[in-house]
Amino acid sequence: GSPIPPEERRLRDKKHLDDITAARLPPLHHSPAKLLSIEESIAIQIQQKEAYEEMQAKLAAQKLAERLNIKMLRFEPEGDASMQYREVQDED
């Protein structure tokens, strides 16, 4: 047996699967698993925990506002809306 190039072997294996089954593997939506160092893993876990807690706080604030019938409006003291009231015009 002479060695078969990887591309040809992959095509041959795919054709063999097509011949013996109609089942298809689902498309890979995410990158394959990779090995992380402990430091990288801890950093990712801390980041995910912070994002989760922030989401929980927003959800809790939204539920509380709905329960108390409070309208949450956006406040922008440096925005254009606040400057409209501060414009001083001479009436002369």
Secondary structure by P-SEA (a helix, b strand, c coil): cccccaaaaaaaaaaaaaacccccccccccccbbbbcaaaaaaaaaaaaaaaaaaaaaaaaaaaaaaabbbbbbbbcccaaaaaaabbbbcc
